[in-house]
């Protein structure tokens, strides 16, 4: 093999300094996510606020609290595709 190729077993890659983080070191996902959009116009913010659970936080700002990443992405898609 060439000098640019690295060949390690999974055990070697996970062990020691510079190894990949173990699952115990990976932070857990949050229980809740806050999404806030600042729209260029009050009309777009008003339209986005019709999404269930969305709230107007200002003339051009809409906020939404999601319990999962998928819920957050669905709300984002609806609010920005108006």
C-alpha positions as CSV (number, residue, x, y, z in Angstrom):
1,X,0.0,0.0,0.0
2,X,1.1,3.6,-0.6
3,X,2.2,5.8,2.2
4,X,-1.0,7.9,2.1
5,X,-3.2,4.9,3.0
6,X,-4.1,4.2,6.7
7,X,-5.1,0.7,7.6
8,X,-6.4,0.2,11.1
9,X,-8.8,-2.4,12.6
10,X,-11.9,-1.0,14.4
11,X,-10.4,-1.7,17.8
12,X,-7.2,0.3,16.9
13,X,-9.2,3.2,15.5
14,X,-11.3,3.4,18.7
15,X,-8.5,3.0,21.2
16,X,-6.1,5.6,22.5
17,X,-5.7,9.3,21.8
18,X,-6.9,10.5,18.5
19,X,-9.3,7.6,18.2
20,X,-12.9,8.0,17.4
21,X,-15.2,8.8,20.3
22,X,-17.0,6.0,21.9
23,X,-20.8,6.0,22.1
24,X,-20.6,7.0,25.8
25,X,-18.8,10.2,24.8
26,X,-21.4,11.3,22.2
27,X,-23.9,13.8,23.7
28,X,-27.6,12.9,23.7
29,X,-30.1,14.8,21.6
30,X,-32.0,17.5,23.3
31,X,-35.5,17.0,24.7
32,X,-36.8,20.1,22.9
33,X,-35.6,22.3,20.1
34,X,-36.4,26.0,19.6
35,X,-36.7,27.2,16.0
36,X,-37.0,31.0,15.3
37,X,-37.3,32.6,11.9
38,X,-36.9,36.3,11.1
39,X,-38.8,36.9,7.9
40,X,-38.2,39.7,5.4
41,X,-41.8,40.8,5.6
42,X,-44.6,40.7,8.3
43,X,-46.9,39.0,5.8
44,X,-44.6,36.0,5.4
45,X,-44.3,35.8,9.2
46,X,-48.1,35.9,9.6
47,X,-48.5,33.1,7.0
48,X,-45.8,31.0,8.8
49,X,-47.6,31.5,12.1
50,X,-50.5,29.4,10.9
51,X,-48.4,26.2,11.4
52,X,-49.8,24.4,14.4
53,X,-47.7,25.3,17.5
54,X,-46.0,28.3,15.9
55,X,-46.2,31.6,17.7
56,X,-45.5,35.2,16.6
57,X,-42.6,36.5,18.6
58,X,-42.5,39.9,16.9
59,X,-43.7,41.6,13.8
60,X,-41.4,39.5,11.5
61,X,-40.4,36.7,13.9
62,X,-42.0,33.3,14.3
63,X,-40.9,30.8,16.9
64,X,-41.7,27.1,17.2
65,X,-40.8,24.4,19.8
66,X,-40.2,20.9,18.5
67,X,-39.8,17.6,20.3
68,X,-37.7,15.9,17.6
69,X,-35.5,16.8,14.7
70,X,-38.0,15.4,12.2
71,X,-40.8,17.6,13.7
72,X,-38.4,20.6,13.5
73,X,-37.5,19.9,9.9
74,X,-41.2,19.5,8.9
75,X,-42.0,22.9,10.5
76,X,-39.1,24.5,8.8
77,X,-40.1,23.1,5.4
78,X,-43.7,24.4,5.8
79,X,-42.7,27.8,7.1
80,X,-40.1,28.6,4.5
81,X,-41.9,27.2,1.4
82,X,-44.8,29.6,1.7
